[in-house]
Amino acid sequence: MANRTDPLAKSIRGTNPQNLVEKILRTKIYQNTYWKEQCFGLTAETLVDKAMELDHLGGTNGGNRRPTPFMCLVMKMLQIQPDKEIVVEFIKNPDYKYVRVLGAFYLRLTGTDVDVYRYLEPLYNDYRKLRLQLNDGKFTLTHVDEYIDELLTKDYSCDIALPRIKKRWTLEAIGSLEPRRSALEDDFEEEEEKDEEDEQLADGVDSSGGNDKDYYRARSPTREKDRDKKRDTHRYRDREHERDRDYERDYERERGRGRDRDLRDRDRDRDRDRERDRDRDRDRERDRDGRRERGRRRSYSRSPSRDGKDRDGDEYRSRRHHRRSISPKRHRGVGEVNEDEKPKRKREKKSAAAAMRDDGTDHPDPEIAEQNRIRLSLGIKPLRP
């Protein structure tokens, strides 16, 4: 119950606000002692007191990756989801720097792109020191403006993946944000106006024929060098800004081309795989048809009934031939037998007798003998005793 999100809380980026923290880190926070003892029952009003007690920031540390109190309070803010006015007051708090950083981190997770740039960029002018706890448990020194720059430019902070936001020049191009104005720009303008007045004064002294001492007092080489340095700094900053913008534009264009190339390669590979599968199926069907045809031929050639019928038909024809060949030739006279045909006729008689014995018609059992005669007339093999 204590780990559930407020039922009145709205979904952030289409999901539960607590899901903005990875599940492993979320589970470690739920098991942490600070979460169970200090964060139980906190509301948007009492959360400020706990935030004022913070003395460092960080994600997880140690061998078991123990979460820091800063991360537990961030998780509690995601759970209760305070109003935007309260978060803005956290960011604008000038007395407690960790309260300011806590509000900035929560706004970076849940706020829109315009709100992130609008409320976090003014913190670039805060140069106070912060204690940052590293993953090995040691502490290092950082500043508020450095941490704000990390939130605006990096993808990870305090072991949490930050949501992606649009680049500032993109928001400026669509009119959602005005061009950034540095807090030191007014001082630079005052310095430039003062330098111009000094130049005019120096020109007046030079034209009136003043002495060299007044001339050099009006046009100091050190002041000229500082003015040139400031002007070069402005030019360098503008050049860097243009270079970053060109780099981002080229990167987006190249990424779009790479995405199109990947889509084309994927379609080509899909067509190649589909064609390969079609060829494989065609070969498989051809092999199956060939095996079916060979099996049909083999079964046709090895049919026992067909072999028996052919064999019986041959025997029947041979018997009929022998029976016809026993009678003497018609053109011979009755009783005239060639001497050369006597041995042949004897052999034919012996073979006919053997055939008669083989066909089973002389079987001692009259029923079997009768069946054998019927089978002999039909051309079927006789019954064996």
C-alpha positions in Angstrom: 0.0 0.0 0.0 2.8 2.4 0.9 4.4 1.9 -2.5 1.4 2.6 -4.7 1.0 5.8 -6.7 -1.6 8.3 -5.6 -4.9 7.4 -7.4 -5.4 11.1 -8.3 -2.0 11.3 -10.0 -1.9 11.8 -13.7 0.1 9.6 -16.1 3.5 11.0 -17.2 4.5 10.3 -20.8 1.8 7.7 -21.1 2.8 5.6 -18.0 2.8 5.5 -14.2 5.0 8.2 -12.8 7.0 5.7 -10.7 7.8 3.8 -13.9 10.2 6.6 -14.9 12.6 5.0 -12.5 14.0 1.6 -13.6 12.5 -1.4 -11.8 15.7 -2.5 -10.2 16.3 0.9 -8.7 12.7 1.2 -7.7 12.8 -2.2 -5.8 16.0 -1.1 -4.0 14.3 2.2 -2.9 11.3 0.2 -1.6 13.6 -1.9 0.5 15.7 1.0 1.8 15.5 1.9 5.5 15.2 5.7 4.8 12.2 5.1 2.5 10.4 2.9 5.1 11.1 5.2 8.1 11.4 8.8 6.8 9.3 8.8 3.6 6.2 7.0 4.9 3.2 9.2 5.0 4.9 12.3 3.5 2.7 14.9 1.7 3.6 17.8 -0.5 3.8 20.1 2.6 5.9 17.8 4.8 8.2 16.8 2.0 9.8 20.2 2.2 11.1 19.6 5.7 12.8 16.4 4.6 14.3 18.1 1.5 15.8 20.8 3.8 17.7 18.1 5.7 19.5 16.9 2.6 23.3 17.4 2.7 24.3 15.6 -0.6 22.8 14.2 -3.8 23.5 11.1 -5.9 22.0 7.9 -7.2 23.2 4.6 -5.7 26.4 3.7 -4.0 28.2 0.8 -2.4 28.5 -2.9 -3.3 24.7 -3.5 -3.0 23.9 -0.3 -4.8 22.1 1.4 -1.9 20.0 4.4 -3.0 20.7 7.9 -1.4 18.0 9.9 0.5 18.0 12.3 -2.5 16.8 9.5 -4.7 14.2 8.3 -2.2 12.7 11.8 -2.0 12.6 12.0 -5.8 10.7 8.7 -5.8 8.3 10.0 -3.2 7.6 13.1 -5.3 6.8 10.8 -8.3 4.4 8.9 -6.0 2.4 11.8 -4.6 2.9 14.0 -7.7 2.8 17.5 -6.1 1.4 20.5 -8.0 3.4 22.4 -10.6 3.4 25.5 -8.4 5.0 23.6 -5.5 7.7 22.3 -7.8 8.4 25.8 -9.2 8.7 27.1 -5.6 11.2 24.4 -4.9 13.3 25.6 -7.9 13.0 29.3 -7.0 14.1 28.7 -3.3 17.2 30.8 -2.9 18.1 29.5 0.6 18.4 25.8 0.3 20.3 24.6 -2.7 19.4 20.9 -2.4 15.7 21.8 -2.4 16.3 23.7 -5.6 18.2 20.8 -7.2 15.5 18.3 -6.0 12.8 20.4 -7.7 14.9 20.8 -10.9 15.5 17.0 -11.1 11.7 16.2 -10.6 10.8 18.8 -13.3 13.3 17.3 -15.7 11.6 13.9 -15.3 8.0 15.1 -15.5 7.9 18.5 -17.2 7.5 19.5 -20.8 10.3 20.6 -23.0 9.4 24.3 -22.8 9.0 24.2 -19.0 12.4 22.4 -18.6 14.2 25.1 -20.5 12.2 28.0 -19.0 12.7 27.0 -15.3 16.1 25.3 -15.4 18.2 27.7 -17.5 18.0 30.5 -14.9 19.8 28.2 -12.5 22.9 28.6 -14.7 23.6 31.7 -12.6 23.7 29.7 -9.3 27.4 28.8 -8.6 27.0 27.3 -5.2 28.8 24.1 -4.3 27.2 20.7 -4.0 28.3 17.4 -2.6 27.8 14.6 -5.1 28.1 10.9 -3.9 29.7 8.6 -6.5 28.9 5.0 -7.1 31.9 3.8 -4.9 30.5 5.8 -1.9 33.1 8.6 -2.1 32.0 12.3 -2.4 33.1 14.8 -5.0 32.5 18.5 -5.4 30.3 20.0 -8.0 28.2 23.2 -8.5 24.6 23.9 -9.2 25.2 25.3 -12.7 27.2 22.2 -13.6 24.5 19.8 -12.4 21.8 21.8 -14.3 23.9 21.6 -17.4 24.1 17.8 -16.9 20.3 17.6 -16.6 19.9 19.6 -19.9 22.6 17.9 -22.0 23.1 14.3 -20.7 20.9 11.2 -21.0 21.6 9.8 -17.6 21.8 11.4 -14.2 21.9 9.7 -10.7 21.5 6.3 -12.3 18.2 7.3 -14.0 17.6 7.5 -17.7 16.3 11.0 -18.4 13.4 11.5 -20.9 14.5 12.9 -24.2 13.7 16.5 -24.8 14.0 18.6 -28.0 17.0 20.8 -28.7 16.7 24.4 -27.8 17.3 25.7 -31.3 14.4 23.5 -32.5 12.0 25.1 -30.0 13.3 28.5 -31.0 12.7 27.7 -34.7 9.1 26.7 -34.1 8.5 29.8 -31.8 8.0 27.9 -28.5 11.0 29.6 -26.9 12.6 33.0 -27.3 16.3 33.2 -27.9 18.3 32.8 -24.7 19.4 36.0 -23.1 22.4 35.7 -20.8 22.3 37.4 -17.4 25.6 39.0 -18.1 24.5 40.5 -21.4 23.4 43.7 -19.7 26.8 44.1 -18.1 28.5 43.5 -21.4 26.3 46.2 -23.0 27.2 48.7 -20.3 30.9 47.9 -20.7 30.6 48.4 -24.5 28.7 51.7 -24.0 31.4 52.9 -21.6 34.1 51.8 -24.0 32.4 53.8 -26.8 32.3 56.9 -24.6 35.9 56.5 -23.8 36.8 56.3 -27.5 34.8 59.4 -28.3 36.5 61.2 -25.4 39.9 60.0 -26.7 39.1 61.2 -30.2 38.1 64.6 -28.8 41.3 64.9 -26.8 43.4 63.9 -29.8 41.7 66.4 -32.1 42.2 69.2 -29.5 45.9 68.6 -29.3 45.9 67.3 -25.7 49.1 65.9 -24.2 50.0 62.3 -24.5 49.3 61.7 -20.8 45.6 62.5 -21.2 45.5 60.5 -24.4 46.8 57.4 -22.8 44.6 57.9 -19.8 41.6 57.9 -22.1 42.8 55.0 -24.3 44.3 52.4 -22.0 46.0 49.5 -23.7 44.7 47.1 -21.0 41.2 48.3 -21.5 41.5 47.9 -25.2 42.8 44.4 -24.7 39.9 43.5 -22.4 37.4 44.9 -24.9 38.9 42.9 -27.7 38.8 39.8 -25.5 35.1 40.3 -24.7 34.3 40.8 -28.3 36.2 37.7 -29.3 34.4 35.8 -26.5 31.0 36.8 -27.9 32.1 35.8 -31.4 33.4 32.5 -30.2 30.2 31.8 -28.3 28.1 32.6 -31.4 30.3 30.5 -33.6 30.1 27.6 -31.2 26.3 27.9 -31.1 26.1 27.9 -34.9 28.5 24.9 -35.1 26.3 23.0 -32.6 23.2 23.8 -34.5 24.8 22.6 -37.8 26.0 19.5 -36.1 22.6 18.7 -34.7 21.0 19.3 -38.1 23.5 17.1 -39.9 23.1 14.4 -37.3 19.3 14.4 -37.7 19.6 14.3 -41.5 22.2 11.4 -41.4 20.0 9.5 -38.9 17.0 9.9 -41.2 19.1 8.6 -44.2 20.4 5.7 -42.1 16.8 4.8 -41.1 15.7 4.9 -44.7 18.7 2.7 -45.7 17.9 0.3 -42.9 14.3 0.0 -44.1 15.4 -0.6 -47.7 17.9 -3.3 -46.5 15.2 -4.9 -44.4 12.7 -5.0 -47.2 15.4 -6.5 -49.5 16.3 -9.1 -47.0 12.7 -10.0 -46.4 12.1 -10.4 -50.2 15.2 -12.5 -50.5 14.1 -14.8 -47.6 10.6 -15.1 -49.1 12.1 -16.1 -52.5 14.4 -18.6 -50.8 11.5 -20.1 -48.9 9.4 -20.3 -52.1 12.3 -22.1 -53.9 12.7 -24.5 -51.0 9.0 -25.3 -51.0 9.0 -25.8 -54.7 12.0 -28.3 -54.4 10.3 -30.1 -51.5 7.1 -30.5 -53.6 9.1 -31.8 -56.5 10.9 -34.3 -54.4 7.6 -35.4 -52.8 6.0 -35.9 -56.2 9.0 -37.9 -57.4 9.0 -40.2 -54.3 5.2 -40.7 -54.7 5.6 -41.6 -58.4 8.5 -44.0 -57.7 6.4 -45.6 -54.9 3.5 -46.0 -57.2 5.6 -47.7 -59.9 7.3 -50.0 -57.3 3.9 -51.0 -55.8 2.5 -51.6 -59.3 5.5 -53.8 -60.4 5.5 -55.8 -57.2 1.8 -56.5 -56.9 1.4 -60.2 -55.9 -2.1 -60.6 -57.4 -0.8 -59.4 -60.7 2.2 -61.7 -60.6 0.0 -64.7 -59.6 -2.4 -63.9 -62.5 0.4 -63.6 -65.0 2.0 -66.8 -63.8 -1.3 -68.7 -63.7 -2.1 -67.5 -67.2 1.2 -68.7 -68.5 0.8 -72.1 -67.0 -2.8 -72.3 -68.4 -1.6 -71.4 -71.9 1.3 -73.9 -71.7 -1.1 -76.7 -70.6 -3.4 -75.9 -73.5 -0.4 -75.9 -75.8 0.7 -79.3 -74.5 -2.8 -80.7 -74.8 -3.0 -79.6 -78.4 0.4 -80.8 -79.2 -0.3 -84.4 -77.9 -2.7 -85.2 -80.8 -1.0 -86.2 -84.1 -0.8 -83.9 -87.0 -3.9 -83.8 -89.2 -2.1 -84.3 -92.5 -0.7 -87.6 -91.3 -2.8 -90.7 -91.6 -4.4 -92.4 -88.6 -1.8 -94.6 -86.9 1.1 -93.1 -88.7 3.6 -91.8 -86.2 7.0 -90.5 -87.1 9.8 -92.3 -85.4 11.5 -89.0 -84.5 8.3 -87.9 -82.7 8.1 -90.9 -80.3 10.6 -89.7 -77.7 9.1 -86.3 -78.0 5.6 -87.6 -77.4 6.8 -89.7 -74.4 8.3 -86.6 -72.9 5.1 -84.6 -73.5 3.1 -87.4 -71.9 5.4 -87.4 -68.9 5.2 -83.6 -68.5 1.3 -83.7 -69.0 1.1 -86.4 -66.3 3.3 -84.3 -64.0 1.2 -81.2 -64.7 -1.9 -83.2 -64.0 -0.4 -84.3 -60.7 0.7 -80.8 -60.0 -2.7 -79.2 -60.6 -4.1 -81.2 -57.7 -7.0 -82.7 -59.7 -5.9 -86.2 -58.7 -6.0 -85.4 -55.0 -7.4 -88.3 -52.9 -9.9 -86.0 -51.2 -12.7 -85.6 -53.8 -13.7 -82.1 -52.5 -10.1 -80.8 -52.9 -9.9 -82.4 -56.3 -13.1 -80.7 -57.4 -12.0 -77.3 -56.1 -8.7 -77.8 -58.0 -10.5 -78.5 -61.2 -12.6 -75.3 -60.7 -9.4 -73.3 -59.9 -7.7 -74.8 -62.9 -10.5 -73.7 -65.2 -10.2 -70.2 -63.8 -6.5 -70.1 -64.1 -5.8 -70.0 -60.4 -3.2 -72.0 -58.5 -4.5 -75.3 -57.0 -4.9 -75.9 -53.4 -2.0 -77.7 -51.7 -2.6 -80.6 -49.4 
